[in-house]
Amino acid sequence: MDLDTVIIILVGSTLGLILRLIIKKLFHFSYSLIVNVLSSLFLGVFLAFNPTNKNLILFFSVGFLGCLSTFSSFIYQLFKLIQRRKYVSLVIYYIEVLVLTYLFFCLGYLTTFILKN
């Protein structure tokens, strides 16, 4: 990996992290769900444009969306629910995140695909 690639990913990551922190400050109660849903929506929109520029793909999908989404926060939320023995809430949260992120990915992709054609 060359220095240009590292810088591109670093800039995207920094911007994704800043947006995630802003969302966390505004929606601290469920920010991990919000950023994961937004990341999925943005990824769907991005992929609908069928990007071919390697630097743009690295900047946006690897850097920006990689830092915006919070897989580790998602896992931590599941862990906290297990510790509290809230197993029904655990299953609901797990399904909610998976279903919502997939639906928003599809929504972003299909809406963009339809609108651009």
matplotlib code that plots the C-alpha trace (Angstrom):
import matplotlib.pyplot as plt

x = [0.0, 1.5, 1.4, -1.3, -3.6, -3.0, -3.6, -6.9, -8.2, -7.0, -8.9, -12.0, -11.7, -11.3, -14.4, -16.4, -15.2, -16.2, -19.7, -20.0, -19.0, -21.5, -24.3, -23.3, -23.5, -27.0, -28.4, -26.5, -29.3, -29.2, -26.4, -24.9, -28.2, -28.4, -24.8, -25.1, -28.4, -26.9, -23.7, -25.8, -27.9, -24.8, -23.2, -26.2, -26.3, -22.6, -22.6, -25.6, -23.3, -21.0, -17.8, -14.7, -12.2, -10.1, -9.3, -12.9, -13.8, -11.1, -11.9, -15.7, -16.4, -13.2, -12.3, -15.5, -18.1, -15.6, -15.2, -18.8, -20.3, -19.8, -19.6, -17.8, -20.4, -23.1, -21.3, -20.8, -24.6, -25.3, -22.8, -24.4, -27.8, -26.4, -24.8, -28.2, -29.9, -32.3, -32.3, -35.5, -34.2, -30.9, -32.7, -34.9, -31.9, -29.9, -32.7, -33.5, -30.0, -29.6, -32.9, -32.8, -29.3, -30.1, -33.3, -31.6, -28.8, -31.5, -33.4, -30.3, -29.2, -32.6, -33.6, -30.4, -30.4, -33.9, -33.3, -30.1, -31.6]
y = [0.0, 3.3, 6.6, 8.1, 5.3, 5.6, 9.4, 8.9, 6.3, 8.5, 11.6, 9.5, 7.9, 11.2, 12.7, 9.5, 9.7, 13.4, 12.7, 9.7, 11.8, 14.5, 11.9, 10.4, 13.9, 14.5, 11.0, 9.4, 7.0, 5.0, 6.5, 3.1, 2.1, 5.5, 5.5, 1.9, 2.6, 5.8, 4.0, 1.3, 3.9, 5.8, 2.6, 1.7, 5.1, 5.0, 1.5, 2.4, 4.9, 1.9, 3.8, 2.7, 5.2, 3.3, 6.3, 7.3, 3.7, 3.7, 7.2, 6.6, 3.0, 2.0, 5.3, 7.3, 4.5, 2.3, 4.8, 6.0, 2.6, 1.1, -2.6, -2.7, -0.5, -2.9, -5.8, -3.9, -3.2, -6.9, -7.7, -5.2, -6.8, -10.2, -8.9, -7.5, -10.8, -9.0, -11.8, -10.7, -7.2, -8.7, -10.7, -7.7, -5.3, -7.8, -8.4, -4.7, -3.7, -6.4, -5.8, -2.0, -1.8, -4.2, -2.3, 1.1, -0.3, -1.5, 1.7, 3.8, 1.5, 1.1, 4.8, 6.0, 3.4, 4.4, 8.1, 8.1, 6.1]
z = [0.0, -1.0, 0.9, -1.3, -0.5, 3.2, 3.1, 1.1, 3.7, 6.6, 5.3, 4.7, 8.1, 9.9, 8.2, 9.1, 12.7, 13.0, 11.6, 14.0, 17.0, 16.0, 15.7, 19.1, 20.7, 19.2, 19.6, 22.4, 23.3, 20.0, 18.0, 16.9, 15.2, 13.5, 12.2, 11.0, 9.2, 7.7, 6.6, 4.9, 3.1, 2.0, 0.8, -1.2, -2.8, -3.5, -5.1, -7.3, -9.1, -9.9, -9.0, -10.8, -9.3, -6.9, -4.8, -4.4, -3.4, -0.8, 0.5, 0.8, 1.4, 3.3, 5.0, 5.5, 5.9, 7.7, 10.5, 10.4, 11.0, 14.5, 14.4, 17.7, 19.3, 18.0, 19.6, 22.8, 22.9, 22.5, 25.3, 27.7, 27.0, 27.8, 31.0, 32.0, 31.0, 28.7, 26.1, 24.4, 24.0, 22.7, 19.9, 19.0, 18.8, 16.8, 14.3, 14.2, 13.3, 10.7, 9.0, 9.1, 7.8, 4.9, 4.1, 4.1, 1.9, -0.6, -0.3, -1.1, -3.9, -5.6, -5.2, -6.6, -9.4, -10.4, -10.2, -12.2, -15.1]

ax = plt.figure().add_subplot(projection="3d")
ax.plot(x, y, z, "-o")
ax.set_aspect("equal")
plt.show()
